[in-house]
Amino acid sequence: MTEHMQPLNPIAFHFGPISVHWYGIIIGIGIMLGLVLANREGKKRGIPSDTISDLIMLALPLAIITARIYYVAFEWDSYKNNPSEIIAVWHGGIAIHGGIIGAVLTAIWFCKKRNLSFWKMSDILAPSLLLGQAIGRWGNFMNQEAHGGPVSRSFLESLHLPEFIINQMNINGTYYHPTFLYESVWNITGVVVLILLRRANLKRGEIFLSYLLWYSIGRFFVEGLRTDSLMLTSHIRIAQLVSLICVVGSLFIIWYRRKKGYARVSYVSD
């Protein structure tokens, strides 16, 4: 019966002694599609594709490092007695919020170095970043991770999910919320919203801030369903707290920049 099918193999293929995981392949696909999307928009806004590629090639490894540092910092009790595991990213354990922090700091430095507007560049890259996050969640799906609490098979069927998703959510005989899918769908919808916002009379930087708003709202609710959250206290999930800070902070920055006259240039006329 389909209920007893084997889960999908997280390893795509072997290259000699090296195992190539679907997680890495899917992340790579997300990066490439995000780069294509960013390059198309960059050309319209006078940003050469080489400039965008240079930024992504610099920001990507640094974002992975900060994502790992962020995760290890909040799981220090699990790593302090086993320091060799700190660099073992292939065993899992990176935090998107940590990656975003690293990517943003890198972009600020890069734009200052190249005499570019950070807000203009971040507006161009925001939909690509969200697209990469949406696709990347399917790597979690292949690894049967980042899921929610237990649910019934009938609940999953009521969502009209294809059988391969329902089967993959069966972990050791128990079905779980496909929170990876909830977030992926939310993020894909957000990509469409951000692209449509390019046609609106938003000020420079406000598409990126809208990205922070959209992603943070979705992440707050999805995180509440997950079972593997990083915890600040026994009741406070770190990702939910950071999401709330991003929502409030983004709204404040939009209001403050408009009030002080710092946001004079609109995206459509930039």
N, C-alpha and C positions, 0 to 999 in steps of 0.2 A: 504494500500500500504506500501511497505517496507520503504518509505521515512518518514512514520509517526510512526514507531515502537518506543516503549519506550526505553530509553537508558539503558545500563546495570546497575544493582544495585551495587553500590560500597561496600555495606555491604554483606559479604559472608554468615554470620549466626550470630545468637544471642546466647550468653552463659549466661543465666540469664539476668541480667541488662546490661551486657557487649556486645557491638556490635563489632564483629570481621570484620575488613575491608579487602577487597581484596588487598589493597595497602600493608598492613603489611604482608599478606601471600606471596605475590609476592616477596617482599624484602627478606623475610625469605628463599624462594626458591633460590633466587640469591646468598645469603650467603652460603647456603648449597652446591650448585653446585660449587661455587668458592672454597670452602674448599676442596671438593673432588678433583678438578683439581690441587690445590696447593699441597695437600698431595701426589698425584701421582708423581708430579715432584720433591717434596722435598725428597722423598725416593731415587730417582735416584741421587740426589745431596748430600746425606748424612745428610739431615735435618730430624730429627724425627717428626712424625706427631703430637706428643704431643707439640713440640715446636711451630709448626705453629698454632695449635689450641690455645695455650696460648696467642700468639701474637694477633690473630684475636679476641679472647674473651676480650682482653684488649683494642685493638684499636677500635673495633666496637662502644662501648658506648661513648668513647671519641670522635670519629669521628662524631657521631650524635650530641653531645654537641657542637662541634666546627662548625658543619654545621648550627646549629640553631643560634649560636652566630653571625656567619658571616651574615646570613640572617637578623637577627634583627638589627644588626649594620647599614646595608644599608637601612633598612626600619624603622629607629628609629622614624621618624615622626608619623608612624602608631602605635607605641607601647608606646611612652613616656607618653601618657595620659591614657593608659590602660595596666599597667604593669602586670596584672594577665594573659594576653595573651602571655607573653614572653615565658612561659614554656609550652604553649598549642601546642605542636608539632603536636598533632592529628588534629589540624585545618589547617595543611599545613604550609609550609614555612621553608624548609631546602635547603641549597645551596651545591651542589656537590663539588665545589671548596673549600668551608670551610671544608667539610668532608675529602677531600684529604689532606689538610694541617694538620688536626688533626691526620690522619692516619700515615702520613709520620713522623711527630714529635714523635709520639708514637713508631713507628718502629725504629727510630734512638735511642731513649732511651732504648728500649727493647734489641736491638742488642748490644748496649754498655754494658748493664747489664749482658747479657748472653755471652759476648765475641764472638759475631758472626759478620760476615761482613754484614753491612746494604745493600751494593750493591748486594751481592749474594742473600740475602733474598728478596730484592725488585724485582730482576729479576724473581725469582720463583713466586712471588705473582702478578706480573703485569698483566698477562692474566686473572687471577682470578678476579682482581679488575675491569677490563674492562668488563668481563662477567657479574659480579654483576650489573654494571651500565646499561648494555644492557637489562638485565631482569627487573631491577628496573623501567625502563621507561614505562613498561606495567602497573605498578601501577598508573602512571600519566594518562595512557589511561583509566583505570577504573574510575578515578576521573574526567575525562574530563578536564584535566589541562595540562599546559606546551604545549599548542597548538600554532599554528601560526595564521596569519591573515585570513580573510574570503576568501573562494574560492567557486567555483560552484560545484554542484554535478557532472557535466560532467567532471570536472577536476579530481576529485577523481576517477571516473570510468575509466578515461584514464590511471590511474596508475595501473589498474587491481587489485584493492584492494578487498578483500572479503567484503560482504555486512555488516557484523557485525562491521567492522572498519569504513566504510562509515557512517553507522547509528550512531555510537558513536561520530563521528565528527560533527554531527548535534546537535548543542547546541542552544536551544530556537529558532529553525527555521533557523539558519545560519550554513553553513558548514565552517569548518576551516582546515588549513594545519595540517596534522598529524605529527607535528615535533617530537613527541615522537618516531614515527616509523622511521623517517629519522635517528635520532640519534641512535636508537636501532640497525638498520641494519648496520650503520657505525661502531658501537662498536663491533658487532658480527664479521664483516669482520676483524676488528682489532685484535680480539682474534686469529683468524686463522693466521694472519700475524705475530703476536708475537710468536706463537708456531712454525711457520716455521723459524723465526729468531733464534730460539734456535739452529738450525743446522748450522747457519752461523758462521763465525769466528769473532763474535762481542766480544768486551771486557766486562769484568764484569761491570755491571751497565748500559750497553747500551740498554738492553731490556727494563728496566724500563724507561730510558730516551726516548726510542722509543715509549713507551706507552704514555708518556706525549705529545710527538710530534703528534702522531696519534689522540689521543682524542682531543687535543687542536685545531687541524686543523678542524676536523669535528664540534666541538662545536662552533667555530667562525662563520662558515657559517650557521649552524642551528639556532644559537642565533639571527642572523639577521632577521629571519622569525618570531620569537616569539613575543607575545604581552604582556608577563608578566615579562619582563626582569628587573632585578635590574639595576638602572641607577646611574651613577656617576654624569653626567650632563644631560641636556635635550637631548643630542645627543650621548653621550658615554655610551655604555652598559658595565657594569662591567665585565660580563663573557667574552665579546670579548676582553677587555683590558687584563684581566688575561690570556686568551688563547694566545694572542700575546706574552706576557711576558714569558709564558711557552715554546712557540716555540723557541723564540730567546734564552732563558736561557738554554734550553736543547741542542740546537746546540752548544752553547758556551761551555757548560760543557763537551760535547763529545770532542770537539776540544782541550780544555784546558787540560783535563786529558790525552789525547794521546800525546799532545805536551810536557807536563811536565813529562811524563813517569809514571803517577799515575795509568794508566790502562794497566797493564802488563799481567794480567791473563785473558784468554778468557773464555767465558761461556762453550764452548764445552769441555774444558780440566779441568774445575773447579770441 
